[in-house]
Amino acid sequence: MKTEFDQKTALAMLWVEDDEMILELQASLIIASFPAITLYTAANGKQGLELFLTHTPDIVVTDINMPEMCGVQMAETIRAIKPDTKLIAISGKTAETGKNGKFSLQSPAGKTTEFDCFIVKPVLLADLFSAIEKCLAEIAQQASKPGCSA
């Protein structure tokens, strides 16, 4: 299911995953299913942050446990730079939903970062696409508010 918004407006997504095979497979599925989205990929949080600083994507999908910089540390920095970025976490562990419908995860340093969506591994395509659609709908809703520019 596609929103009207993603067909009319150029959006960018960053996918951060340290398993190369999973990254390639899921990236190809996202490109095929969401052709209006420009997709960038990174193998760890450090590379992901570098790509984020260069391209400032609208949505970031990240694994949590990765070498060099974990997904929570990367997301914490992204939130500080561009707070309205939609963040989707993927992990083998579970997370609890907060009162605001967001998911809070702690970095190794103990700082908490909120994610818009949380997907438990193994990733089901229905869950992944649902999370992306949710983020696209929220972006479209925000862009339609008076005084906002997309």
C-alpha positions in Angstrom: 0.0 0.0 0.0 1.4 3.4 -1.0 0.4 6.8 0.4 -0.4 9.6 -2.1 2.4 11.5 -0.5 5.3 9.2 -1.4 4.3 9.4 -5.1 4.4 13.2 -5.3 7.3 14.1 -3.0 10.9 12.9 -3.1 11.8 11.2 0.1 15.0 9.6 1.3 15.6 6.7 3.6 18.7 5.4 5.2 19.0 1.7 5.9 21.8 0.7 8.5 22.5 -3.0 8.9 25.8 -4.8 9.6 24.8 -8.1 7.9 25.6 -7.5 4.2 23.3 -10.3 2.9 20.3 -9.0 4.9 21.1 -5.4 3.9 21.2 -6.2 0.2 18.1 -8.3 0.3 16.0 -5.8 2.3 17.3 -2.9 0.3 16.2 -4.5 -3.0 12.8 -5.2 -1.6 12.4 -1.6 -0.4 13.5 -0.2 -3.7 11.0 -2.4 -5.5 8.1 -1.7 -3.1 8.8 2.1 -2.6 10.2 3.3 -5.9 9.6 7.0 -5.0 12.0 6.7 -2.1 15.8 7.3 -2.5 17.5 4.6 -0.5 21.0 4.9 1.1 22.7 2.0 2.9 25.4 1.7 5.5 27.1 -1.2 7.2 27.3 0.3 10.7 26.2 3.3 12.8 29.3 5.3 12.1 28.8 5.0 8.3 25.1 5.6 8.8 25.7 8.8 10.6 28.1 10.0 7.9 25.5 9.3 5.3 22.8 11.0 7.4 24.9 14.2 7.7 25.4 14.2 3.9 21.8 13.4 2.8 19.6 14.1 5.8 17.0 11.4 5.0 13.5 11.5 6.2 13.4 8.0 7.6 16.2 5.9 9.2 15.9 2.2 9.6 18.6 0.7 11.8 19.8 -2.5 13.4 20.6 -1.9 17.0 23.7 -4.1 17.7 26.4 -3.2 15.2 30.2 -2.7 15.2 31.8 0.8 15.6 28.6 2.5 16.6 25.3 0.9 17.7 22.0 2.0 16.3 20.9 3.7 19.5 24.0 5.9 19.6 23.5 6.8 15.9 19.8 7.6 16.5 20.6 9.7 19.5 22.9 11.9 17.3 20.3 12.0 14.5 17.6 13.2 16.9 19.9 16.0 18.1 20.5 17.1 14.5 17.1 16.6 13.0 14.4 15.8 15.6 11.6 15.1 13.1 13.5 12.2 11.4 11.4 9.1 11.6 13.4 6.3 13.3 12.7 2.6 12.9 14.7 0.2 15.1 15.3 -3.5 14.3 16.5 -5.8 17.1 16.4 -9.4 18.3 15.3 -8.0 21.7 11.9 -6.5 22.6 11.0 -3.0 23.5 8.1 -1.5 25.4 5.8 1.1 23.9 5.7 4.4 25.8 2.5 6.4 26.5 3.2 8.5 23.3 3.3 5.3 21.1 7.1 5.6 20.7 9.7 3.0 21.7 12.5 4.0 24.0 15.9 2.2 23.8 19.0 2.9 25.9 22.5 3.4 24.5 25.5 1.7 26.1 26.1 5.0 27.9 22.6 4.8 29.4 21.0 7.6 27.4 17.5 6.9 26.2 16.4 7.6 22.6 12.9 7.3 21.2 12.1 5.4 18.0 8.9 5.8 16.0 8.7 2.1 15.2 10.3 -1.1 16.5 10.6 -4.4 14.6 11.7 -7.7 16.3 13.9 -10.0 14.3 13.5 -12.0 12.3 11.9 -9.2 10.2 8.6 -10.0 8.5 8.1 -8.0 5.4 4.6 -7.1 6.5 6.0 -5.5 9.7 8.7 -3.7 7.8 6.3 -2.3 5.2 3.8 -1.4 7.9 6.4 0.6 9.8 7.6 2.4 6.6 4.0 3.2 5.7 3.3 4.6 9.2 6.3 6.9 8.9 5.3 8.0 5.4 1.8 8.8 6.7 3.2 10.8 9.6 5.5 12.7 7.3 2.6 13.5 4.9 0.4 14.6 7.9 3.2 16.9 9.1 3.8 18.3 5.7 0.1 19.1 5.3 -0.1 21.3 8.4 -0.3 25.0 7.8 3.1 26.7 8.0 5.0 23.6 7.2 7.1 23.1 4.2 8.2 19.7 2.9 
